[in-house]
Amino acid sequence: MSNRYLNGRTALVTGSVGGLGNAIAEGLAAVGANIVLNGLEPAEEGAGAASKIASEYDVDAIFDPSDVSDLHQIKRMIGNANARFGGIDILVNNAVVRNFSAIEDLHPEAWDRSIAVNLSAAFHAVRLVLPGMKARNWGRIINMSSVFGWRGASERIDYVTTKTALIGLTRGIAVETAASGVTANALSPGSVPTPAIMAKLESMAEAEGTMLADVEKKYISERHPTGRFVAMQSVAAMAAFLCSPAGDDITGTVLPIDGGWTVS
């Protein structure tokens, strides 16, 4: 298998200017895929991230600032990608918002936005890219769930709900596309050192008046038997694997990348 096995393919990764989405985009670019980055960051920052991927991996990469909570913007983003690249072969639904709040304190508007970004955007993106994938007899849909797609947690009702629902969406897509050359799978990461997680830990350390390293150690030890964060590159490598020939017969599954969290 060539180490550039995605040459000529195009991947759209939502929520991908930074953090885990960016790592996944880089992982796909490293094996030859052209990349559509997406996010709400300023245009200069997004364009810079795309330029970095293009130059480092010798692929074509663009930034699209569409807000995936808005169906019209999703349609425009996919239309622009189709015009630029001739179609989207790989869709990674990664964009996410989360709120840390008790159920009775979560504002309805925050709930609605979480549903729109974390779940409805994935549905709309899939239904819009699927006809092209089927026409080309090849496609990869990867929905980013979470360890919280398997279990409950307090004060994150929107996140638990949407990450669980993405698993159901994945299974439904997989059954419908099983004979089409399109696969659909979900990845279920544990804690990865994204900017959002690190900012949360820094706030905890400040509130507790303790060292950040001590907060990190406690946070991880309560979750991962491995005693370390899940590397973003490990998640990216799994996404790339699913897009390789070795992933042709893997569909409808949820793959944990969680340092043993779900089995501990």
Secondary structure as UniProt FT lines:
FT   TURN            3..8
FT   STRAND          10..13
FT   HELIX           19..29
FT   TURN            30..32
FT   STRAND          34..38
FT   HELIX           43..57
FT   STRAND          61..64
FT   TURN            68..69
FT   HELIX           71..85
FT   STRAND          90..93
FT   HELIX           103..105
FT   HELIX           108..114
FT   HELIX           115..120
FT   HELIX           121..136
FT   STRAND          139..144
FT   HELIX           147..149
FT   TURN            154..155
FT   HELIX           157..177
FT   TURN            178..181
FT   STRAND          182..189
FT   HELIX           195..208
FT   HELIX           212..221
FT   TURN            222..223
FT   TURN            225..226
FT   HELIX           232..242
FT   HELIX           245..247
FT   TURN            248..249
FT   STRAND          254..257
FT   TURN            259..260
FT   HELIX           261..263
//
